[in-house]
Amino acid sequence: MIPPPLGLYVHIPWCLRKCPYCDFNSHAVAGELPEKAYVDALLADLARQAPQVAGRPVQTVFFGGGTPSLFSGEAIARLLEGIAATVDLSPDAEITLEANPGAAEAARFSDYRAAGVNRLSIGVQSLDDQYLHALGRVHNADQAREAVEQARAAGFDNLNLDLMYGLPGQDKDGALADLRAALALSPEHLSWYQLTLEPNTLFHARPPALPDGDTVGDIMEVGLALLAGAGFHQYEVSAHARPGRAARHNRNYWTFGDYLGIGAGAHGKLSGPDGRVRRYSRPRHPRDYLAAPTAPGSERLLSADDLPLEFLMNALRLYSGVPASLFRERTGLSLAVIEAPLAQARARGLLENDPAVLRPTELGRRFLDDLLLLFEVGA
């Protein structure tokens, strides 16, 4: 089996303050960041994993968190130099760094660009101070706009903005005003997604008053039209891009590509020479990770029963779907193993009838969980 494309995910777990809606592996800063020690740990982690992907080019790198922009430009430069010395980093690799608005962090954008970062993802979440306050964010709307200006001044021509809707106290007009404000900043990519109350978060324990389902539905309908009218193509459930600006790293996830994961709590997925697919994760707590960055974390070999759902729960998020032939390429299984649920999904109008492509219909996109349920073993 030809190995799929390969990416690298780098997790930087610290943030200034834990947001009440966040369920990511992030930890509020307590004292000075152990920047040098953590970069050393990341590079040791990568060196341990590198032999498993020898000869395979790394086509994308994604610094996620937490808040990676808490790290200095010098640290990111040393890390990228170490990555390039350890694995085969493609000359045209997409290298994304997540950043939060704020004067101290935005001032580092020029250093990140000089280090080799060529795509910036800024977590504005809203451009209205009342909603930012309700979300527990540490920046305000003016700082968000200033961060975009500084990113452009630093030379970034590939910019994503994260924007939420369905926020506490937000009505349709407020959500659409937020979206228009984000569009006015002319990003190349927008991740526009609904706030959800995730387990093990403060919002889940003490839920705020959120817009009702009808309001959220109206926001989505008008918002999608606004995005399309502004020249954005919706290529995934919450991802909208100008032509040629879809996130390569995320597309690799959704097409069941491979990726190394380094850093506290990072996840990875690798296909072996025998075609077996392995998912793994690194120790979650930064303290444990720093103490033993090369120690084994958890891992799981996917069975033949696991693979169809694992593949489809990613691929069917893509609005254009994927070639049906990709199922065999990425899983090693014949499409015949899911012939019955495919037929059922098409009969229910959840999947397009084209046998050459696996693509959800509009109904299938609206009821994606129901569509995926058909492919669960024993369903």
Beta strands, then each sheet from edge to edge (+ up, - down):
strand 1: 6-12
strand 2: 14-15
strand 3: 27-28
strand 4: 58-65
strand 5: 89-99
strand 6: 119-125
strand 7: 159-165
strand 8: 189-194
strand 9: 233-236
strand 10: 239-241
strand 11: 258-262
strand 12: 267-271
strand 13: 277-281
strand 14: 298-301
strand 15: 322-323
strand 16: 357-358
sheet 1: 9+ 10- 8+ 7+ 6+ 5+ 4+ 1+ 11+
sheet 2: 2+ 3+
sheet 3: 12+ 13- 14+
sheet 4: 15+ 16-
end
